[in-house]
Amino acid sequence: MHSFWPVFPLFWILFWIAAVTLFVKVRRKGVWGGAPPSRTAPAEQILAERYARGEMDDEEYLQRSSVLKS
């Protein structure tokens, strides 16, 4: 009869590698323990895009972003 004892340690090593990899990927996505998304995030993104395109100057950008954050 063949012995399967070398298979079990290999199985556990692969299991823990998969578990740690899954944990890291889920953690990076922000599913566990991440900060909840801001309600104003889409507006802040649009504001940043408009500023990057040059549609507003520094003063206007800072004023509008302070209104969104308050």
C-alpha positions in Angstrom: 0.0 0.0 0.0 1.3 3.5 -0.9 1.8 6.1 1.8 0.3 9.5 1.2 2.1 11.3 4.1 4.2 13.6 1.7 0.9 14.8 0.2 -0.6 16.2 3.4 2.1 18.7 4.3 2.1 19.9 0.6 -1.7 20.3 0.8 -1.5 22.4 3.9 1.3 24.6 2.5 -0.8 25.3 -0.6 -3.9 25.9 1.5 -2.2 28.5 3.6 -0.6 30.2 0.6 -4.1 30.4 -1.1 -5.7 31.7 2.1 -3.1 34.5 2.6 -3.3 35.4 -1.1 -7.1 35.6 -0.9 -6.9 37.7 2.3 -4.5 40.2 0.7 -6.5 40.6 -2.5 -9.8 41.1 -0.5 -8.1 43.6 1.8 -6.7 45.6 -1.1 -10.2 45.9 -2.6 -11.4 47.5 0.6 -14.0 44.9 1.4 -12.8 44.3 5.0 -11.7 47.1 7.2 -11.5 49.8 4.6 -12.9 53.2 5.0 -16.4 53.6 3.7 -16.6 55.5 0.4 -17.3 59.1 0.7 -20.7 60.4 -0.5 -19.0 63.2 -2.2 -16.3 61.1 -3.9 -17.9 61.3 -7.4 -18.2 65.1 -7.1 -14.6 65.5 -5.9 -13.4 63.4 -8.8 -15.3 65.5 -11.3 -13.9 68.6 -9.7 -10.4 67.3 -9.8 -10.8 66.4 -13.5 -12.1 69.9 -14.3 -9.1 71.4 -12.5 -6.7 69.1 -14.4 -8.2 70.2 -17.7 -7.7 73.8 -16.7 -11.4 74.8 -16.6 -10.9 76.5 -13.2 -8.0 78.2 -11.4 -6.5 77.3 -8.0 -8.7 79.6 -6.0 -11.9 78.3 -7.5 -10.8 74.7 -7.1 -9.9 75.2 -3.4 -13.1 77.0 -2.7 -15.3 74.3 -4.3 -13.4 71.4 -2.7 -13.7 73.0 0.7 -17.4 73.3 0.3 -17.6 69.6 -0.7 -15.5 68.5 2.3 -17.5 70.5 4.8 
